Amino acid sequence: MTEIQNSKRFDLEDRTLNYTRSVSRYCKTLPKSVSHYEFGKQLVRSAGSVGANYIEANEALSKKDFIMRVKICRKEAKERRYWLELTEPDQREFESRKKLIQESTELMKIFGAILEKSK
């Protein structure tokens, strides 16, 4: 693997880590309710799963394993977007939610592109 490819791989690992941290901070701002508690739990789980599965993909034992892990990343990013859409933040947090949804969409596209190039 070239240094540039290696650097990009770790940039995406950092990006998914930072995104998970942002989701965690966002969940702490949600109004206290039973639905937000449940949505928040699902949201944090799916956010963490994207980064964890991407790290696993980078350590894959085979091309098939790599592809499966990246598919899981894309699926979890899509799920994360779903949970974000279900939250109803305070007015001051709507922009945060919008940015998180945008980042989920971008990550889905990145993982989709990785899958296309892996075929």
N, C-alpha and C positions, 0 to 999 in steps of 0.2 A: 504494500500500500504506500502511495506517495505521501510526502509530508503534508501536501495540501489536502488530500482526501482524509488523512488522519486528523488534521486540524478541523475540517468541517464536521467530522463525526463527533468530535468532542464539543464543538460549538453547539451542535444539536442536543447533546447530552446536557450541556449547561443551560440551554434554552428551555428544555423540558423541566429541569430542576427549578429554574427561576419561575417558570409558569406555575408549577405546583405550589411554590411559596406564595405567589400572588393569589392563587385560588384560596389557599388557607387564610390569608389575611382578609380576603373578600368575605369568606364565610363568617368570620368573626364579627363583621359589621352588619350582618343580616338581622332584621328584627326577630326577636325571640318568639317563636311559635313552633308548634309540633311539626307542621309541614316544612318549615325552614330547617329544623333540626334534622329531619329525615333526608331532605334534599341535599343539605350540606354534607351529611355523611357520605352519601352516594357521590357527590361532586368531588370531595377530597379523595375518595377511593379511586375514582376513575382518573383524576388528575395525576395521582401518584403512580398509577399503573402504566401510564404512557411512558414516563421516564424510565421506570424500572424495566419495562419490556424492551425499550430501545437499548438500554445497557445490555440486556440479555441478547438482543439481536447482534450487537457488536462482538459478543463472545460466542456466537453461534458455532455449533460443531459442523454444520453443513449448510449448503445454500438453501435447502428445503427448510431447515430450522430457522435461518435468517428470515426468509420470506414469511413464515408463519408468525414470527415475532413482530415483524413490521406490520403485518395485517392486523394483529392485535392492537398495536399502537394506533393505527388508523381508526379501528373500531372504538377504542376507548376515547379517543379525541372526539369522535362523533357523539358518543354517549355523554361526555363532559359538556358538550354544547347543549345537549338536551336538558341536562340538569340545570345549567345556567339559565336557560329559557324559562324554567319553572320557578325560579326564585323571583321574589318581588322586593328588591332592595329599597332602602330609603331613597328619597329624591337625589341626595348628594352622591349616591353610589351607582346611579344608572350609567354614568359614563364608564365607571370601572367595569361594570358588567358587559357593556358594549365592547370594550377593549379585550376582555377575556374571551368573549364569543368570537371576536375577530381572530385572536390568536389560535383558538381551537380550529377555526376554519383553515387558517394558514398551515397549521401543523398537519391537518388532514390532507391537504394538497401536497405538502412535502412528502409525507409517507406514501401517498399515492404515486408520486413521481419516482420515489425510490423503488416501489414495486414494479413500475413500468420498466425502469432501467435494469431491474434484476431478472427480467424474463429472458 
